Amino acid sequence: MPIVFATPPISLSTAHALAAFFAVSYVGSLYLSRNARLSFKKSPAPQLREGEQRRQEREERWRNDPDVIRARLLAASLSTVTSCLVVQGTLWRLVGGGFEVSLYAASMHNFLIALESTLARLGFSLDFDSSSPLRALLPCLVTPVLFLGPLYADFLGSALPFQRHWTIARSLWPIIGTWQGLRNYVVGPITEEMVFRSCAIAIYHLAGVSLTSMIFLTPLIFGIAHLHHAWEIFNRYGRTASAARRALLASVFQLSYTTLFGAHCAFLFLRSGSLLPPLAAHAFCNIMGVPQYTMHVAYFPQRRTAIKAAYLLGIVGYVYTLAAWTRAEDSLYWPRGAARPRY
């Protein structure tokens, strides 16, 4: 059990400053190293059809280049470790940490207390009933329930694992065996959830921010952190007025989607007290992509009613499981009933 405080031990302004540091250091780390930075030639815009992406020129560095991905994965990982250490340092200071030689033993004792509390607050624990190990897996299944419609469409297309059109080479290897797969489905979800969920929520909780605010406001940081992709989109599509409109629309959509998704993950994290459910949700959603109801109906018109029913059942199931499958026995972030808040 982590050490708790009867009243918020840090100010809201301190929490804002630390959350801003987490976001700026994470995104900024992607541009500090020359190997991680993108580069685009400032040559005249090519003649492209509406919505057409231009060809990458020699000596340009785009985000899907393997060397760029490797550099950015390292930068994001180091930034994530730094953010976790900041949370650890904040808690160590709050429990009386210091470096005085005469108090070395007491200081190290406080360090270990702060470390245990940090791990718990960052979600490296499962607060579910130990007599029901499967109970810990239920929060990880909430997101797949919501995607019942797309999963049914994949089933119709024989694209689910071990179906006819699913193969290790075409379906599994791009996820675990390529640099893009490691970025999109492994390292990206892990680092983003640790920084924008674990660290940000841990700090705001210490400042006494309400559950509602942590669910709906902290994801804005997550959404805003994705806006830097607009510059890449603008360059990839020709640096024209049309490219600027495309970058703007993509940024608005991405901000909206990532903010809503962030609220979903924040709820899972707060409700369960564990990093595992939002991490599983993040990786799963990156694999599935945005649901494409219109496309699925177009591909399988004879199953239109069944697809619609699967989508609706997924929404109803999501509403039910979001509360029923995520409740931890003793979550620090989500106290039971009339229990006094703990910070």
Phi and psi in degrees as GROMACS dihedral restraints (atoms count N, CA, C in turn):
[ dihedral_restraints ]
;  ai    aj    ak    al  type     phi  dphi    fc
    3     4     5     6     1   -70.8    20    10
    4     5     6     7     1   156.1    20    10
    6     7     8     9     1   -66.4    20    10
    7     8     9    10     1   138.6    20    10
    9    10    11    12     1  -124.9    20    10
   10    11    12    13     1   163.8    20    10
   12    13    14    15     1  -124.0    20    10
   13    14    15    16     1   145.1    20    10
   15    16    17    18     1   -73.2    20    10
   16    17    18    19     1   -29.6    20    10
   18    19    20    21     1  -130.4    20    10
   19    20    21    22     1   157.2    20    10
   21    22    23    24     1   -57.2    20    10
   22    23    24    25     1   122.8    20    10
   24    25    26    27     1   -85.2    20    10
   25    26    27    28     1   -11.4    20    10
   27    28    29    30     1  -127.8    20    10
   28    29    30    31     1   160.2    20    10
   30    31    32    33     1   -83.4    20    10
   31    32    33    34     1   161.1    20    10
   33    34    35    36     1   -64.4    20    10
   34    35    36    37     1   -36.9    20    10
   36    37    38    39     1   -63.8    20    10
   37    38    39    40     1   -37.7    20    10
   39    40    41    42     1   -64.1    20    10
   40    41    42    43     1   -41.6    20    10
   42    43    44    45     1   -63.3    20    10
   43    44    45    46     1   -42.8    20    10
   45    46    47    48     1   -59.8    20    10
   46    47    48    49     1   -44.4    20    10
   48    49    50    51     1   -63.7    20    10
   49    50    51    52     1   -42.5    20    10
   51    52    53    54     1   -69.3    20    10
   52    53    54    55     1   -40.4    20    10
   54    55    56    57     1   -63.3    20    10
   55    56    57    58     1   -40.3    20    10
   57    58    59    60     1   -63.1    20    10
   58    59    60    61     1   -39.5    20    10
   60    61    62    63     1   -61.9    20    10
   61    62    63    64     1   -43.6    20    10
   63    64    65    66     1   -57.4    20    10
   64    65    66    67     1   -47.8    20    10
   66    67    68    69     1   -69.3    20    10
   67    68    69    70     1   -46.7    20    10
   69    70    71    72     1   -66.1    20    10
   70    71    72    73     1   -40.5    20    10
   72    73    74    75     1   -67.9    20    10
   73    74    75    76     1   -35.0    20    10
   75    76    77    78     1   -67.9    20    10
   76    77    78    79     1   -53.5    20    10
   78    79    80    81     1   -68.7    20    10
   79    80    81    82     1   -41.6    20    10
   81    82    83    84     1   -62.7    20    10
   82    83    84    85     1   -32.2    20    10
   84    85    86    87     1   -62.9    20    10
   85    86    87    88     1   -25.1    20    10
   87    88    89    90     1   -71.8    20    10
   88    89    90    91     1   -12.4    20    10
   90    91    92    93     1  -120.1    20    10
   91    92    93    94     1    -2.2    20    10
   93    94    95    96     1   -71.5    20    10
   94    95    96    97     1   -45.3    20    10
   96    97    98    99     1   -83.9    20    10
   97    98    99   100     1   141.0    20    10
   99   100   101   102     1   -61.3    20    10
  100   101   102   103     1   -36.4    20    10
  102   103   104   105     1   -68.0    20    10
  103   104   105   106     1   -25.7    20    10
  105   106   107   108     1   -90.1    20    10
  106   107   108   109     1   -19.8    20    10
  108   109   110   111     1   -75.5    20    10
  109   110   111   112     1   146.3    20    10
  111   112   113   114     1   -84.5    20    10
  112   113   114   115     1   152.5    20    10
  114   115   116   117     1  -140.2    20    10
  115   116   117   118     1   138.3    20    10
  117   118   119   120     1  -132.0    20    10
  118   119   120   121     1   137.1    20    10
  120   121   122   123     1   -70.3    20    10
  121   122   123   124     1   141.7    20    10
  123   124   125   126     1   -95.6    20    10
  124   125   126   127     1    42.0    20    10
  126   127   128   129     1   -78.9    20    10
  127   128   129   130     1   164.5    20    10
  129   130   131   132     1   -55.9    20    10
  130   131   132   133     1   144.4    20    10
  132   133   134   135     1   -62.8    20    10
  133   134   135   136     1   130.1    20    10
  135   136   137   138     1   -72.0    20    10
  136   137   138   139     1   161.8    20    10
  138   139   140   141     1   -80.6    20    10
  139   140   141   142     1   111.6    20    10
  141   142   143   144     1  -124.2    20    10
  142   143   144   145     1   149.9    20    10
  144   145   146   147     1   -72.8    20    10
  145   146   147   148     1   160.1    20    10
  147   148   149   150     1   -56.7    20    10
  148   149   150   151     1   124.6    20    10
  150   151   152   153     1    80.5    20    10
  151   152   153   154     1     5.5    20    10
  153   154   155   156     1   -88.9    20    10
  154   155   156   157     1   136.9    20    10
  156   157   158   159     1   -90.5    20    10
  157   158   159   160     1   137.5    20    10
  159   160   161   162     1   -77.1    20    10
  160   161   162   163     1   164.9    20    10
  162   163   164   165     1   -77.8    20    10
  163   164   165   166     1   143.9    20    10
  165   166   167   168     1   -72.6    20    10
  166   167   168   169     1   131.8    20    10
  168   169   170   171     1   -91.3    20    10
  169   170   171   172     1   162.2    20    10
  171   172   173   174     1   -62.9    20    10
  172   173   174   175     1   145.7    20    10
  174   175   176   177     1    73.3    20    10
  175   176   177   178     1    -0.8    20    10
  177   178   179   180     1   -81.7    20    10
  178   179   180   181     1   153.1    20    10
  180   181   182   183     1  -123.8    20    10
  181   182   183   184     1   111.5    20    10
  183   184   185   186     1  -105.7    20    10
  184   185   186   187     1   164.4    20    10
  186   187   188   189     1   -67.2    20    10
  187   188   189   190     1   -20.4    20    10
  189   190   191   192     1   -94.0    20    10
  190   191   192   193     1     3.2    20    10
  192   193   194   195     1   -66.9    20    10
  193   194   195   196     1   133.5    20    10
  195   196   197   198     1   -54.7    20    10
  196   197   198   199     1   -41.3    20    10
  198   199   200   201     1   -69.2    20    10
  199   200   201   202     1   -32.3    20    10
  201   202   203   204     1   -67.2    20    10
  202   203   204   205     1   -44.0    20    10
  204   205   206   207     1   -61.1    20    10
  205   206   207   208     1   -46.0    20    10
  207   208   209   210     1   -59.9    20    10
  208   209   210   211     1   -44.8    20    10
  210   211   212   213     1   -65.2    20    10
  211   212   213   214     1   -38.9    20    10
  213   214   215   216     1   -73.5    20    10
  214   215   216   217     1   -33.9    20    10
  216   217   218   219     1   -63.7    20    10
  217   218   219   220     1   -41.5    20    10
  219   220   221   222     1   -65.1    20    10
  220   221   222   223     1   -44.8    20    10
  222   223   224   225     1   -63.0    20    10
  223   224   225   226     1   -45.0    20    10
  225   226   227   228     1   -65.1    20    10
  226   227   228   229     1   -37.4    20    10
  228   229   230   231     1   -66.1    20    10
  229   230   231   232     1   -43.8    20    10
  231   232   233   234     1   -64.3    20    10
  232   233   234   235     1   -40.0    20    10
  234   235   236   237     1   -63.7    20    10
  235   236   237   238     1   -39.2    20    10
  237   238   239   240     1   -63.8    20    10
  238   239   240   241     1   -45.1    20    10
  240   241   242   243     1   -60.3    20    10
  241   242   243   244     1   -41.1    20    10
  243   244   245   246     1   -61.4    20    10
  244   245   246   247     1   -44.3    20    10
  246   247   248   249     1   -62.9    20    10
  247   248   249   250     1   -40.6    20    10
  249   250   251   252     1   -64.5    20    10
  250   251   252   253     1   -38.2    20    10
  252   253   254   255     1   -66.6    20    10
  253   254   255   256     1   -33.2    20    10
  255   256   257   258     1   -64.7    20    10
  256   257   258   259     1   -42.7    20    10
  258   259   260   261     1   -61.8    20    10
  259   260   261   262     1   -44.8    20    10
  261   262   263   264     1   -59.5    20    10
  262   263   264   265     1   -45.8    20    10
  264   265   266   267     1   -64.0    20    10
  265   266   267   268     1   -36.4    20    10
  267   268   269   270     1   -63.8    20    10
  268   269   270   271     1   -45.3    20    10
  270   271   272   273     1   -69.2    20    10
  271   272   273   274     1   -36.5    20    10
  273   274   275   276     1   -62.3    20    10
  274   275   276   277     1   -41.8    20    10
  276   277   278   279     1   -64.7    20    10
  277   278   279   280     1   -38.2    20    10
  279   280   281   282     1   -68.7    20    10
  280   281   282   283     1   -29.0    20    10
  282   283   284   285     1   -94.1    20    10
  283   284   285   286     1     7.0    20    10
  285   286   287   288     1    97.5    20    10
  286   287   288   289     1    29.3    20    10
  288   289   290   291     1   -71.2    20    10
  289   290   291   292     1   156.5    20    10
  291   292   293   294     1  -174.1    20    10
  292   293   294   295     1  -179.8    20    10
  294   295   296   297     1  -122.2    20    10
  295   296   297   298     1    16.3    20    10
  297   298   299   300     1   -65.5    20    10
  298   299   300   301     1   130.8    20    10
  300   301   302   303     1   -61.7    20    10
  301   302   303   304     1   -38.6    20    10
  303   304   305   306     1   -68.2    20    10
  304   305   306   307     1   -20.5    20    10
  306   307   308   309     1  -113.0    20    10
  307   308   309   310     1    28.2    20    10
  309   310   311   312     1   -59.6    20    10
  310   311   312   313     1   -46.3    20    10
  312   313   314   315     1   -62.5    20    10
  313   314   315   316     1   -45.2    20    10
  315   316   317   318     1   -65.2    20    10
  316   317   318   319     1   -38.5    20    10
  318   319   320   321     1   -63.8    20    10
  319   320   321   322     1   -42.9    20    10
  321   322   323   324     1   -67.8    20    10
  322   323   324   325     1   -34.3    20    10
  324   325   326   327     1   -63.1    20    10
  325   326   327   328     1   -44.4    20    10
  327   328   329   330     1   -64.9    20    10
  328   329   330   331     1   -34.6    20    10
  330   331   332   333     1   -61.4    20    10
  331   332   333   334     1   -44.1    20    10
  333   334   335   336     1   -67.2    20    10
  334   335   336   337     1   -36.5    20    10
  336   337   338   339     1   -63.3    20    10
  337   338   339   340     1   -44.9    20    10
  339   340   341   342     1   -64.8    20    10
  340   341   342   343     1   -36.7    20    10
  342   343   344   345     1   -64.4    20    10
  343   344   345   346     1   -45.2    20    10
  345   346   347   348     1   -61.5    20    10
  346   347   348   349     1   -42.2    20    10
  348   349   350   351     1   -66.6    20    10
  349   350   351   352     1   -38.2    20    10
  351   352   353   354     1   -63.3    20    10
  352   353   354   355     1   -46.1    20    10
  354   355   356   357     1   -60.7    20    10
  355   356   357   358     1   -40.2    20    10
  357   358   359   360     1   -68.5    20    10
  358   359   360   361     1   -43.2    20    10
  360   361   362   363     1   -69.6    20    10
  361   362   363   364     1   -27.3    20    10
  363   364   365   366     1   -83.8    20    10
  364   365   366   367     1    -1.2    20    10
  366   367   368   369     1    91.1    20    10
  367   368   369   370     1    16.2    20    10
  369   370   371   372     1   -87.9    20    10
  370   371   372   373     1    49.4    20    10
  372   373   374   375     1  -159.7    20    10
  373   374   375   376     1   160.9    20    10
  375   376   377   378     1  -121.8    20    10
  376   377   378   379     1   115.9    20    10
  378   379   380   381     1   -92.9    20    10
  379   380   381   382     1    19.3    20    10
  381   382   383   384     1   -86.1    20    10
  382   383   384   385     1   163.9    20    10
  384   385   386   387     1   -57.1    20    10
  385   386   387   388     1   118.0    20    10
  387   388   389   390     1   -66.2    20    10
  388   389   390   391     1   -18.5    20    10
  390   391   392   393     1   -75.8    20    10
  391   392   393   394     1   -10.0    20    10
  393   394   395   396     1  -129.0    20    10
  394   395   396   397     1    80.2    20    10
  396   397   398   399     1   -58.1    20    10
  397   398   399   400     1   -34.4    20    10
  399   400   401   402     1   -65.5    20    10
  400   401   402   403     1   -21.6    20    10
  402   403   404   405     1   -60.1    20    10
  403   404   405   406     1   -31.9    20    10
  405   406   407   408     1   -69.6    20    10
  406   407   408   409     1   -20.5    20    10
  408   409   410   411     1   -85.8    20    10
  409   410   411   412     1   -20.5    20    10
  411   412   413   414     1   -59.1    20    10
  412   413   414   415     1   -42.5    20    10
  414   415   416   417     1   -61.0    20    10
  415   416   417   418     1   -25.6    20    10
  417   418   419   420     1   -75.7    20    10
  418   419   420   421     1   -13.6    20    10
  420   421   422   423     1   -97.0    20    10
  421   422   423   424     1    -5.0    20    10
  423   424   425   426     1   -62.7    20    10
  424   425   426   427     1   -45.6    20    10
  426   427   428   429     1   -65.8    20    10
  427   428   429   430     1   -45.2    20    10
  429   430   431   432     1   -58.1    20    10
  430   431   432   433     1   -32.8    20    10
  432   433   434   435     1   -61.4    20    10
  433   434   435   436     1   -43.4    20    10
  435   436   437   438     1   -61.0    20    10
  436   437   438   439     1   -31.9    20    10
  438   439   440   441     1   -92.9    20    10
  439   440   441   442     1    26.6    20    10
  441   442   443   444     1   -59.5    20    10
  442   443   444   445     1   -38.5    20    10
  444   445   446   447     1   -62.6    20    10
  445   446   447   448     1   -55.4    20    10
  447   448   449   450     1   -60.3    20    10
  448   449   450   451     1   -35.7    20    10
  450   451   452   453     1   -65.5    20    10
  451   452   453   454     1   -38.1    20    10
  453   454   455   456     1   -65.5    20    10
  454   455   456   457     1   -39.6    20    10
  456   457   458   459     1   -63.3    20    10
  457   458   459   460     1   -39.7    20    10
  459   460   461   462     1   -64.3    20    10
  460   461   462   463     1   -36.6    20    10
  462   463   464   465     1   -62.9    20    10
  463   464   465   466     1   -42.7    20    10
  465   466   467   468     1   -62.8    20    10
  466   467   468   469     1   -33.2    20    10
  468   469   470   471     1   -87.8    20    10
  469   470   471   472     1     7.5    20    10
  471   472   473   474     1    55.9    20    10
  472   473   474   475     1    39.0    20    10
  474   475   476   477     1  -107.9    20    10
  475   476   477   478     1     0.4    20    10
  477   478   479   480     1   -76.3    20    10
  478   479   480   481     1   160.4    20    10
  480   481   482   483     1   -50.8    20    10
  481   482   483   484     1   131.7    20    10
  483   484   485   486     1    72.8    20    10
  484   485   486   487     1     8.9    20    10
  486   487   488   489     1   -85.9    20    10
  487   488   489   490     1   178.4    20    10
  489   490   491   492     1   -60.1    20    10
  490   491   492   493     1   -41.1    20    10
  492   493   494   495     1   -94.0    20    10
  493   494   495   496     1     5.4    20    10
  495   496   497   498     1   -97.4    20    10
  496   497   498   499     1   124.9    20    10
  498   499   500   501     1  -133.9    20    10
  499   500   501   502     1   157.2    20    10
  501   502   503   504     1   -63.9    20    10
  502   503   504   505     1   -41.6    20    10
  504   505   506   507     1   -67.1    20    10
  505   506   507   508     1   -41.5    20    10
  507   508   509   510     1   -95.2    20    10
  508   509   510   511     1   -23.4    20    10
  510   511   512   513     1  -110.3    20    10
  511   512   513   514     1   -41.2    20    10
  513   514   515   516     1   -94.2    20    10
  514   515   516   517     1   -42.6    20    10
  516   517   518   519     1   -60.7    20    10
  517   518   519   520     1   -40.3    20    10
  519   520   521   522     1   -61.1    20    10
  520   521   522   523     1   -19.1    20    10
  522   523   524   525     1   -86.7    20    10
  523   524   525   526     1   -43.1    20    10
  525   526   527   528     1  -111.6    20    10
  526   527   528   529     1   -10.9    20    10
  528   529   530   531     1  -116.6    20    10
  529   530   531   532     1    10.0    20    10
  531   532   533   534     1  -129.0    20    10
  532   533   534   535     1   158.8    20    10
  534   535   536   537     1   -64.9    20    10
  535   536   537   538     1   -38.3    20    10
  537   538   539   540     1   -64.8    20    10
  538   539   540   541     1   -39.3    20    10
  540   541   542   543     1   -65.0    20    10
  541   542   543   544     1   -43.7    20    10
  543   544   545   546     1   -61.6    20    10
  544   545   546   547     1   -38.7    20    10
  546   547   548   549     1   -68.2    20    10
  547   548   549   550     1   -49.0    20    10
  549   550   551   552     1   -75.8    20    10
  550   551   552   553     1   -32.7    20    10
  552   553   554   555     1  -117.3    20    10
  553   554   555   556     1   -10.0    20    10
  555   556   557   558     1  -123.8    20    10
  556   557   558   559     1   -75.6    20    10
  558   559   560   561     1   -68.0    20    10
  559   560   561   562     1   -41.9    20    10
  561   562   563   564     1   -57.3    20    10
  562   563   564   565     1   -55.8    20    10
  564   565   566   567     1   -57.8    20    10
  565   566   567   568     1   -41.3    20    10
  567   568   569   570     1   -63.9    20    10
  568   569   570   571     1   -50.9    20    10
  570   571   572   573     1   -68.7    20    10
  571   572   573   574     1   -41.5    20    10
  573   574   575   576     1   -66.3    20    10
  574   575   576   577     1   -40.7    20    10
  576   577   578   579     1   -68.9    20    10
  577   578   579   580     1   -36.1    20    10
  579   580   581   582     1   -67.8    20    10
  580   581   582   583     1   -39.4    20    10
  582   583   584   585     1   -80.1    20    10
  583   584   585   586     1   -54.2    20    10
  585   586   587   588     1   -86.8    20    10
  586   587   588   589     1   -13.4    20    10
  588   589   590   591     1  -109.5    20    10
  589   590   591   592     1   -67.0    20    10
  591   592   593   594     1   -59.3    20    10
  592   593   594   595     1   -57.9    20    10
  594   595   596   597     1   -68.2    20    10
  595   596   597   598     1   -45.9    20    10
  597   598   599   600     1   -63.5    20    10
  598   599   600   601     1   -45.9    20    10
  600   601   602   603     1   -69.0    20    10
  601   602   603   604     1   -38.5    20    10
  603   604   605   606     1   -58.0    20    10
  604   605   606   607     1   -43.0    20    10
  606   607   608   609     1   -70.2    20    10
  607   608   609   610     1   -44.7    20    10
  609   610   611   612     1   -67.1    20    10
  610   611   612   613     1   -31.3    20    10
  612   613   614   615     1   -66.6    20    10
  613   614   615   616     1   -38.0    20    10
  615   616   617   618     1   -64.5    20    10
  616   617   618   619     1   -23.9    20    10
  618   619   620   621     1   -89.2    20    10
  619   620   621   622     1     0.4    20    10
  621   622   623   624     1    80.5    20    10
  622   623   624   625     1    21.0    20    10
  624   625   626   627     1   -69.3    20    10
  625   626   627   628     1   143.1    20    10
  627   628   629   630     1   -69.9    20    10
  628   629   630   631     1   161.1    20    10
  630   631   632   633     1   -58.8    20    10
  631   632   633   634     1   -43.5    20    10
  633   634   635   636     1   -59.2    20    10
  634   635   636   637     1   -44.1    20    10
  636   637   638   639     1   -67.1    20    10
  637   638   639   640     1   -39.6    20    10
  639   640   641   642     1   -67.1    20    10
  640   641   642   643     1   -31.7    20    10
  642   643   644   645     1   -74.6    20    10
  643   644   645   646     1   -43.5    20    10
  645   646   647   648     1  -104.1    20    10
  646   647   648   649     1   -17.6    20    10
  648   649   650   651     1  -102.9    20    10
  649   650   651   652     1   -40.0    20    10
  651   652   653   654     1   -61.1    20    10
  652   653   654   655     1   -31.5    20    10
  654   655   656   657     1   -63.4    20    10
  655   656   657   658     1   -18.7    20    10
  657   658   659   660     1   -61.1    20    10
  658   659   660   661     1   -36.1    20    10
  660   661   662   663     1   -61.8    20    10
  661   662   663   664     1   -43.0    20    10
  663   664   665   666     1   -62.7    20    10
  664   665   666   667     1   -42.7    20    10
  666   667   668   669     1   -67.5    20    10
  667   668   669   670     1   -45.6    20    10
  669   670   671   672     1   -62.9    20    10
  670   671   672   673     1   -32.7    20    10
  672   673   674   675     1   -65.3    20    10
  673   674   675   676     1   -13.8    20    10
  675   676   677   678     1   -94.1    20    10
  676   677   678   679     1    -3.9    20    10
  678   679   680   681     1   -69.4    20    10
  679   680   681   682     1   -19.3    20    10
  681   682   683   684     1   -65.8    20    10
  682   683   684   685     1   -14.5    20    10
  684   685   686   687     1   -67.7    20    10
  685   686   687   688     1   -16.8    20    10
  687   688   689   690     1   -60.2    20    10
  688   689   690   691     1   -37.3    20    10
  690   691   692   693     1   -63.9    20    10
  691   692   693   694     1   -39.8    20    10
  693   694   695   696     1   -66.3    20    10
  694   695   696   697     1   -43.8    20    10
  696   697   698   699     1   -60.8    20    10
  697   698   699   700     1   -44.0    20    10
  699   700   701   702     1   -58.0    20    10
  700   701   702   703     1   -42.2    20    10
  702   703   704   705     1   -75.1    20    10
  703   704   705   706     1   -39.2    20    10
  705   706   707   708     1   -65.3    20    10
  706   707   708   709     1   -28.9    20    10
  708   709   710   711     1  -101.3    20    10
  709   710   711   712     1    20.2    20    10
  711   712   713   714     1   105.3    20    10
  712   713   714   715     1     0.0    20    10
  714   715   716   717     1    56.8    20    10
  715   716   717   718     1    39.7    20    10
  717   718   719   720     1  -113.4    20    10
  718   719   720   721     1   177.2    20    10
  720   721   722   723     1   -61.0    20    10
  721   722   723   724     1   -37.9    20    10
  723   724   725   726     1   -64.7    20    10
  724   725   726   727     1   -39.5    20    10
  726   727   728   729     1   -65.6    20    10
  727   728   729   730     1   -36.9    20    10
  729   730   731   732     1   -65.1    20    10
  730   731   732   733     1   -41.8    20    10
  732   733   734   735     1   -63.6    20    10
  733   734   735   736     1   -41.5    20    10
  735   736   737   738     1   -62.8    20    10
  736   737   738   739     1   -43.2    20    10
  738   739   740   741     1   -63.9    20    10
  739   740   741   742     1   -39.7    20    10
  741   742   743   744     1   -65.2    20    10
  742   743   744   745     1   -47.8    20    10
  744   745   746   747     1   -63.7    20    10
  745   746   747   748     1   -41.0    20    10
  747   748   749   750     1   -63.8    20    10
  748   749   750   751     1   -38.1    20    10
  750   751   752   753     1   -68.1    20    10
  751   752   753   754     1   -40.7    20    10
  753   754   755   756     1   -63.8    20    10
  754   755   756   757     1   -44.6    20    10
  756   757   758   759     1   -63.6    20    10
  757   758   759   760     1   -45.1    20    10
  759   760   761   762     1   -65.4    20    10
  760   761   762   763     1   -39.1    20    10
  762   763   764   765     1   -61.7    20    10
  763   764   765   766     1   -44.1    20    10
  765   766   767   768     1   -66.0    20    10
  766   767   768   769     1   -47.6    20    10
  768   769   770   771     1   -66.7    20    10
  769   770   771   772     1   -46.6    20    10
  771   772   773   774     1   -68.0    20    10
  772   773   774   775     1   -30.8    20    10
  774   775   776   777     1   -69.3    20    10
  775   776   777   778     1   -44.6    20    10
  777   778   779   780     1   -64.3    20    10
  778   779   780   781     1   -43.1    20    10
  780   781   782   783     1   -64.2    20    10
  781   782   783   784     1   -38.1    20    10
  783   784   785   786     1   -62.2    20    10
  784   785   786   787     1   -37.4    20    10
  786   787   788   789     1   -64.4    20    10
  787   788   789   790     1   -40.3    20    10
  789   790   791   792     1   -60.1    20    10
  790   791   792   793     1   -48.1    20    10
  792   793   794   795     1   -67.9    20    10
  793   794   795   796     1   -36.3    20    10
  795   796   797   798     1   -62.6    20    10
  796   797   798   799     1   -41.2    20    10
  798   799   800   801     1   -61.7    20    10
  799   800   801   802     1   -46.5    20    10
  801   802   803   804     1   -59.9    20    10
  802   803   804   805     1   -41.6    20    10
  804   805   806   807     1   -67.4    20    10
  805   806   807   808     1   -47.5    20    10
  807   808   809   810     1   -66.0    20    10
  808   809   810   811     1   -41.8    20    10
  810   811   812   813     1   -70.3    20    10
  811   812   813   814     1   -40.1    20    10
  813   814   815   816     1   -92.5    20    10
  814   815   816   817     1   -24.2    20    10
  816   817   818   819     1    73.5    20    10
  817   818   819   820     1    12.6    20    10
  819   820   821   822     1  -126.6    20    10
  820   821   822   823     1   147.4    20    10
  822   823   824   825     1   -77.4    20    10
  823   824   825   826     1   -21.7    20    10
  825   826   827   828     1   -60.9    20    10
  826   827   828   829     1   -47.5    20    10
  828   829   830   831     1   -60.4    20    10
  829   830   831   832     1   -48.5    20    10
  831   832   833   834     1   -66.5    20    10
  832   833   834   835     1   -31.5    20    10
  834   835   836   837     1   -66.3    20    10
  835   836   837   838     1   -44.2    20    10
  837   838   839   840     1   -63.6    20    10
  838   839   840   841     1   -40.0    20    10
  840   841   842   843     1   -63.4    20    10
  841   842   843   844     1   -40.9    20    10
  843   844   845   846     1   -64.5    20    10
  844   845   846   847     1   -49.7    20    10
  846   847   848   849     1   -63.6    20    10
  847   848   849   850     1   -41.9    20    10
  849   850   851   852     1   -62.7    20    10
  850   851   852   853     1   -45.8    20    10
  852   853   854   855     1   -66.7    20    10
  853   854   855   856     1   -35.2    20    10
  855   856   857   858     1   -64.6    20    10
  856   857   858   859     1   -35.5    20    10
  858   859   860   861     1   -71.9    20    10
  859   860   861   862     1   -43.2    20    10
  861   862   863   864     1   -77.1    20    10
  862   863   864   865     1   -33.8    20    10
  864   865   866   867     1    78.2    20    10
  865   866   867   868     1  -175.6    20    10
  867   868   869   870     1   -73.2    20    10
  868   869   870   871     1   132.1    20    10
  870   871   872   873     1   -54.7    20    10
  871   872   873   874     1   137.1    20    10
  873   874   875   876     1  -121.2    20    10
  874   875   876   877     1    73.3    20    10
  876   877   878   879     1   -59.8    20    10
  877   878   879   880     1   -47.5    20    10
  879   880   881   882     1   -59.5    20    10
  880   881   882   883     1   -43.3    20    10
  882   883   884   885     1   -65.5    20    10
  883   884   885   886     1   -40.3    20    10
  885   886   887   888     1   -65.0    20    10
  886   887   888   889     1   -41.3    20    10
  888   889   890   891     1   -65.8    20    10
  889   890   891   892     1   -37.0    20    10
  891   892   893   894     1   -66.1    20    10
  892   893   894   895     1   -36.6    20    10
  894   895   896   897     1   -72.8    20    10
  895   896   897   898     1   -35.7    20    10
  897   898   899   900     1  -127.8    20    10
  898   899   900   901     1    66.1    20    10
  900   901   902   903     1   -61.3    20    10
  901   902   903   904     1   -29.8    20    10
  903   904   905   906     1   -71.7    20    10
  904   905   906   907     1   -14.5    20    10
  906   907   908   909     1  -110.8    20    10
  907   908   909   910     1    23.6    20    10
  909   910   911   912     1   -55.6    20    10
  910   911   912   913     1   -47.5    20    10
  912   913   914   915     1   -65.0    20    10
  913   914   915   916     1   -41.5    20    10
  915   916   917   918     1   -66.8    20    10
  916   917   918   919     1   -39.5    20    10
  918   919   920   921     1   -65.0    20    10
  919   920   921   922     1   -43.9    20    10
  921   922   923   924     1   -60.7    20    10
  922   923   924   925     1   -42.1    20    10
  924   925   926   927     1   -63.8    20    10
  925   926   927   928     1   -38.9    20    10
  927   928   929   930     1   -65.7    20    10
  928   929   930   931     1   -41.3    20    10
  930   931   932   933     1   -62.4    20    10
  931   932   933   934     1   -46.1    20    10
  933   934   935   936     1   -66.1    20    10
  934   935   936   937     1   -41.1    20    10
  936   937   938   939     1   -63.9    20    10
  937   938   939   940     1   -35.5    20    10
  939   940   941   942     1   -63.7    20    10
  940   941   942   943     1   -40.4    20    10
  942   943   944   945     1   -66.5    20    10
  943   944   945   946     1   -45.2    20    10
  945   946   947   948     1   -63.2    20    10
  946   947   948   949     1   -44.6    20    10
  948   949   950   951     1   -62.8    20    10
  949   950   951   952     1   -36.3    20    10
  951   952   953   954     1   -64.0    20    10
  952   953   954   955     1   -44.5    20    10
  954   955   956   957     1   -59.9    20    10
  955   956   957   958     1   -40.4    20    10
  957   958   959   960     1   -71.6    20    10
  958   959   960   961     1   -51.1    20    10
  960   961   962   963     1   -70.5    20    10
  961   962   963   964     1   -25.1    20    10
  963   964   965   966     1   -58.5    20    10
  964   965   966   967     1   -34.1    20    10
  966   967   968   969     1   -96.1    20    10
  967   968   969   970     1   -40.5    20    10
  969   970   971   972     1   -75.9    20    10
  970   971   972   973     1   -29.3    20    10
  972   973   974   975     1  -103.9    20    10
  973   974   975   976     1     1.3    20    10
  975   976   977   978     1  -113.5    20    10
  976   977   978   979     1    -2.8    20    10
  978   979   980   981     1   -77.4    20    10
  979   980   981   982     1   116.6    20    10
  981   982   983   984     1   -82.8    20    10
  982   983   984   985     1   157.2    20    10
  984   985   986   987     1   -66.9    20    10
  985   986   987   988     1   -38.7    20    10
  987   988   989   990     1  -149.6    20    10
  988   989   990   991     1    70.0    20    10
  990   991   992   993     1   -81.6    20    10
  991   992   993   994     1   130.7    20    10
  993   994   995   996     1   -60.8    20    10
  994   995   996   997     1   -37.8    20    10
  996   997   998   999     1   -83.3    20    10
  997   998   999  1000     1   -21.3    20    10
  999  1000  1001  1002     1  -129.6    20    10
 1000  1001  1002  1003     1    80.7    20    10
 1002  1003  1004  1005     1   -65.4    20    10
 1003  1004  1005  1006     1   150.6    20    10
 1005  1006  1007  1008     1   -75.8    20    10
 1006  1007  1008  1009     1   139.6    20    10
 1008  1009  1010  1011     1    44.2    20    10
 1009  1010  1011  1012     1  -122.8    20    10
 1011  1012  1013  1014     1   -93.5    20    10
 1012  1013  1014  1015     1    16.3    20    10
 1014  1015  1016  1017     1   -61.9    20    10
 1015  1016  1017  1018     1   143.9    20    10
 1017  1018  1019  1020     1   -68.1    20    10
 1018  1019  1020  1021     1   141.0    20    10
 1020  1021  1022  1023     1   -60.7    20    10
 1021  1022  1023  1024     1   145.0    20    10
 1023  1024  1025  1026     1  -120.5    20    10
 1024  1025  1026  1027     1   138.6    20    10
